[in-house]
Amino acid sequence: MLHDILMILIGLIIGAIIGFIVARTMMKKYLKKNPPINEKMIEAMMTSMGRKPSQKQVNQVMKQMNRYM
């Protein structure tokens, strides 16, 4: 009886860990293909704040965004 309960708990824990790893991998792959923000969005955001961004500034922001993904 106790052995069966332990096996079920161990199975649930292992399943949760594997599920987390698979979901994280799939999400990273999805975000790499479809980034939530692109260069045009960054330019629009900077323009709305009242400054005309250069391409260098846009590239710096994109690098910072990609570093955290």
C-alpha positions in Angstrom: 0.0 0.0 0.0 2.7 2.5 1.0 4.9 1.3 -1.9 2.1 2.0 -4.4 1.5 5.5 -3.0 5.2 6.3 -3.2 5.4 5.0 -6.8 2.5 7.2 -7.8 4.1 10.3 -6.1 7.4 9.6 -7.7 5.7 9.2 -11.1 3.9 12.5 -10.7 7.0 14.4 -9.7 9.0 13.0 -12.6 6.1 13.7 -15.0 5.9 17.3 -13.8 9.7 17.8 -14.3 9.7 16.4 -17.8 6.6 18.4 -18.7 8.2 21.6 -17.5 11.4 20.9 -19.5 9.4 20.1 -22.7 7.1 23.1 -22.3 10.1 25.5 -21.7 12.0 24.1 -24.7 8.9 24.5 -27.0 8.2 28.0 -25.7 11.9 29.1 -26.3 11.7 27.7 -29.9 8.4 29.5 -30.5 9.7 32.8 -29.2 12.8 32.5 -31.3 10.6 32.0 -34.5 8.0 34.6 -33.5 9.7 37.3 -31.4 7.2 39.3 -29.4 8.8 42.6 -30.4 10.6 43.6 -33.6 12.6 46.5 -34.9 9.6 48.4 -36.2 7.9 48.2 -32.8 11.0 49.5 -31.1 11.3 52.4 -33.6 7.6 53.3 -33.0 8.1 53.2 -29.2 11.1 55.5 -29.3 9.4 57.8 -31.8 6.3 58.0 -29.5 8.7 59.0 -26.7 9.8 62.0 -28.8 13.1 60.9 -30.2 14.2 59.7 -33.6 16.2 56.5 -33.1 19.2 55.7 -35.2 19.6 52.2 -36.5 22.5 51.7 -34.0 20.2 52.4 -31.1 17.5 50.1 -32.4 20.1 47.3 -32.8 21.4 47.9 -29.2 17.8 47.5 -27.9 17.3 44.4 -30.0 20.5 42.8 -28.7 19.4 43.5 -25.1 16.0 42.0 -25.8 17.6 38.8 -27.3 20.0 38.4 -24.5 17.2 37.8 -22.0 15.3 35.3 -24.3 
